[in-house]
Amino acid sequence: MGGDRAGRRGRRGGRPAPRAAPGARHARERDLGGERGLAGGVPGPAGGRRRDLGCAGAGRTLRPGGAPRPGRPAPAPEPGVTDPGALRAAKRALRARARALRDEIPEEERRAMGRAVEARLFSLPELARAGTVLVFSSFGSEVPTAGIVERLVRERRRVALPRVAGGELEARAYRPGDPVARAPFGALEPVEGEVVPPGELDVVIVPGLAFCRRGYRVGYGGGYFDRFLPRTRPDALRVGICFHLQLVDEVPHGEGDVPVDVVVTDRELVRCRAAA
């Protein structure tokens, strides 16, 4: 269940690590809630007073062109950055800051916030109509996706999980109890299951470290979802899920960055302008 996070050292960038040998141990999942990689991930360090990444509309924002403040990331450049070096540097700074702030959320609070994200996600009429849904496998301090998968299965939807094969993302059909293996970057991926063609997906739920209201995102640096999303149908809904503190005023992006249609947080549901 990796996505564009896969193939990076701990989702920190770099070349894809070699896949484990065929004899490597597989984690057979009896219950989604029983596997920590699916059920909400490894708890991050408990934070005291949690800081803010620069939530749009929250009063503390990252403003393009503004001066850096102590303890704050460098401001994102104007959208559509053309200099590759500047774009990489801006993404790297935002990525590091977002990961650090997300890790500060205490586990119990993160689970509660995750339930709020899930409730808003299932309020989407497009998801209510969807027959086939791709959901990423959460790990670490990400929004937990186990409950999302479980509910989709209960509602008799066709569920697919991401898997990286040959350096590219593919969707694999998944049912509870199917064998999964932990990828080098930490998430669980299906070992078996038929490949689901991108054109059969009605909704794609996308991970990210930061999102903006235009739908642009900073992922983990591999570009897997940016290459996968254009292969889906034009009417397939692309949904980014994150905590509200990961929603920023602007996300630095370039020509190859693909926006999502909707961003769902624990506080709001955003219909994105760039993807509209």
C-alpha positions in Angstrom: 0.0 0.0 0.0 2.8 2.4 -0.7 2.2 4.8 -3.6 4.6 7.5 -4.5 6.1 7.0 -1.1 7.5 3.7 -2.2 11.1 3.1 -3.1 12.4 5.9 -1.0 14.6 5.3 2.0 11.9 5.3 4.7 9.9 7.5 2.3 12.7 10.0 2.5 13.7 10.0 -1.2 16.4 8.1 -3.2 16.3 5.1 -5.4 13.9 2.2 -4.8 15.3 -0.3 -2.4 15.5 -3.9 -3.8 12.4 -5.9 -3.1 12.7 -8.6 -0.5 13.6 -12.1 -1.7 10.6 -14.4 -2.5 11.3 -16.3 0.7 10.9 -13.2 2.9 8.3 -13.3 5.6 4.9 -12.1 4.6 2.6 -10.5 7.1 -0.8 -12.3 6.7 -3.5 -9.9 7.8 -6.3 -11.6 9.7 -7.8 -8.3 10.8 -6.9 -4.9 9.4 -7.0 -3.5 12.9 -4.5 -6.1 14.0 -1.7 -5.0 11.8 -0.2 -1.7 13.0 1.0 -0.8 9.5 -2.6 -0.8 8.4 -4.3 0.2 11.5 -2.7 3.6 12.1 1.0 3.1 12.0 3.8 3.4 14.5 3.1 6.1 17.0 5.1 9.3 16.6 6.7 11.1 19.5 4.1 12.7 21.8 4.1 16.4 21.3 3.3 19.0 23.9 1.8 22.1 22.4 1.5 21.2 18.7 2.8 23.7 16.2 1.2 24.6 12.9 2.6 24.0 9.4 0.8 27.0 8.1 -2.8 25.9 7.6 -4.7 27.9 5.1 -7.3 30.0 6.9 -5.7 29.2 10.3 -4.0 32.6 10.8 -0.5 31.2 10.6 0.5 30.6 7.0 3.4 30.1 4.7 3.3 33.0 2.3 5.3 32.8 -0.9 8.0 35.4 -0.9 7.8 36.0 2.9 10.8 35.9 5.2 11.5 32.7 7.1 10.6 32.7 10.8 12.4 30.8 13.6 11.1 27.3 13.7 9.3 27.7 10.4 10.1 26.2 7.0 11.4 28.4 4.2 8.4 29.9 2.4 7.2 28.1 -0.7 8.0 29.8 -4.0 5.2 31.0 -6.3 3.2 28.2 -7.9 4.6 26.7 -11.1 8.3 26.9 -10.2 10.4 26.5 -13.3 13.9 26.2 -11.8 14.4 22.5 -11.0 16.9 23.2 -8.3 14.7 25.7 -6.5 11.7 23.4 -6.9 13.5 20.5 -5.3 14.8 22.6 -2.4 11.4 24.1 -1.7 9.7 20.7 -1.7 12.5 19.3 0.5 12.0 22.0 3.1 8.2 21.7 3.1 8.4 17.9 3.2 10.7 17.9 6.2 8.6 20.4 8.1 5.4 18.6 7.4 6.7 15.2 8.5 8.1 16.7 11.7 4.8 18.4 12.7 2.7 15.4 11.8 5.0 13.2 13.9 4.3 15.4 16.9 0.6 14.5 17.1 0.0 12.1 20.0 -1.2 8.7 18.8 -4.5 8.8 20.6 -5.2 12.3 19.1 -4.1 11.1 15.7 -6.5 8.3 15.7 -9.4 10.6 16.7 -8.4 13.0 14.0 -8.2 10.1 11.6 -11.8 9.1 12.4 -12.9 12.6 11.6 -11.1 12.4 8.2 -12.8 9.1 7.5 -16.3 10.5 8.3 -15.8 13.5 6.0 -14.4 11.2 3.3 -17.5 9.0 3.3 -19.7 12.1 3.0 -18.4 12.5 -0.6 -21.2 11.6 -3.1 -18.6 10.4 -5.6 -17.4 7.9 -3.0 -20.9 6.7 -2.3 -21.3 5.9 -6.0 -17.9 4.3 -6.4 -17.6 0.7 -7.2 -13.8 0.4 -7.2 -11.5 2.4 -4.9 -7.8 2.5 -4.6 -6.7 3.2 -1.0 -3.1 3.6 0.2 -1.7 1.7 3.2 -1.0 4.1 6.0 2.1 3.8 8.3 3.9 5.9 10.7 2.1 9.1 11.5 -0.1 9.2 8.4 -3.9 9.4 8.5 -4.9 5.8 9.4 -6.6 4.1 6.5 -7.5 0.7 8.1 -11.0 1.9 8.9 -11.5 3.2 5.4 -10.6 -0.1 3.9 -12.8 -2.0 6.4 -15.8 0.1 5.6 -15.4 -0.2 1.9 -15.2 -3.9 2.2 -18.3 -4.0 4.4 -20.1 -2.0 1.8 -19.1 -4.5 -0.8 -16.9 -2.2 -2.8 -14.0 -3.5 -4.8 -10.9 -2.4 -3.0 -7.4 -2.1 -4.4 -4.1 -1.3 -2.7 -1.0 0.2 -4.3 2.1 -1.8 -5.0 5.3 -0.7 -6.6 6.5 -3.1 -9.4 9.2 -2.4 -11.9 9.6 1.2 -10.6 5.9 2.1 -11.2 2.7 2.0 -9.2 0.1 -0.6 -9.8 -3.3 -1.3 -8.2 -3.8 -4.8 -6.8 -7.2 -6.1 -5.7 -7.4 -6.7 -2.0 -9.6 -8.6 0.5 -9.2 -8.9 4.2 -7.0 -11.9 4.9 -5.0 -11.6 1.7 -1.2 -11.9 2.3 0.7 -8.6 2.5 4.4 -7.9 2.8 6.1 -4.9 4.3 7.8 -2.8 1.6 11.3 -1.4 2.3 9.8 2.0 3.0 7.5 0.7 5.7 4.0 0.3 4.3 2.3 -3.0 3.6 1.7 -4.1 0.0 -0.4 -6.9 -1.4 1.6 -10.0 -2.3 -1.1 -11.5 -4.5 -4.3 -10.2 -6.0 -5.2 -9.4 -9.6 -3.9 -6.2 -11.1 -6.7 -3.6 -11.4 -6.4 -1.5 -14.6 -6.2 2.2 -13.8 -9.3 2.8 -16.0 -11.4 0.7 -13.7 -10.8 2.9 -10.6 -13.7 5.3 -9.7 -11.9 6.9 -6.7 -8.2 7.1 -5.9 -7.2 8.0 -2.3 -3.8 9.7 -2.3 -1.3 10.2 0.5 0.8 13.3 1.0 2.9 15.3 3.4 1.3 18.7 2.5 -1.6 19.8 0.3 -2.9 23.2 -0.8 -6.4 24.3 -1.7 -5.6 24.1 -5.4 -5.0 20.4 -5.0 -1.2 20.3 -5.3 0.7 18.1 -2.9 4.1 17.3 -1.7 4.6 13.5 -1.4 7.6 11.5 -0.4 9.7 12.3 -3.5 9.3 9.3 -5.8 6.6 10.7 -8.1 4.7 7.4 -8.2 1.2 8.8 -7.9 2.1 11.7 -10.2 2.8 9.1 -12.9 -0.1 6.9 -12.0 -3.0 9.4 -11.8 -2.9 10.5 -15.5 -3.6 6.8 -16.4 -6.9 6.9 -14.6 -10.2 8.0 -16.2 -10.9 11.7 -16.5 -14.0 11.3 -14.3 -12.2 9.3 -11.6 -12.1 11.3 -8.4 -8.6 11.9 -6.9 -8.8 12.5 -3.2 -6.0 13.6 -0.9 -6.4 12.9 2.8 -4.4 14.6 5.5 -4.6 16.3 8.9 -5.6 20.0 8.9 -2.1 21.1 10.0 -0.8 19.7 6.6 -3.0 22.1 4.6 -0.9 25.0 3.5 -1.4 28.2 1.4 0.8 27.1 -1.5 2.6 23.9 -2.5 5.6 24.4 -4.8 4.9 22.4 -8.0 6.2 21.9 -11.4 5.0 20.6 -14.8 4.9 16.9 -13.7 3.0 17.5 -10.5 -0.7 16.3 -10.7 -3.2 17.9 -8.4 -6.0 16.1 -6.7 -9.7 17.0 -7.0 -10.5 17.1 -3.3 -8.6 17.4 -0.1 -10.2 15.9 3.0 -9.0 16.9 6.5 -10.2 16.3 10.0 -11.8 19.8 9.9 -13.0 20.4 6.3 -13.5 19.1 2.8 -11.9 21.2 0.1 -13.0 21.1 -3.6 -9.8 22.1 -5.3 -9.6 24.9 -7.9 -6.7 23.7 -10.0 -8.3 20.3 -10.5 -11.8 21.6 -11.0 
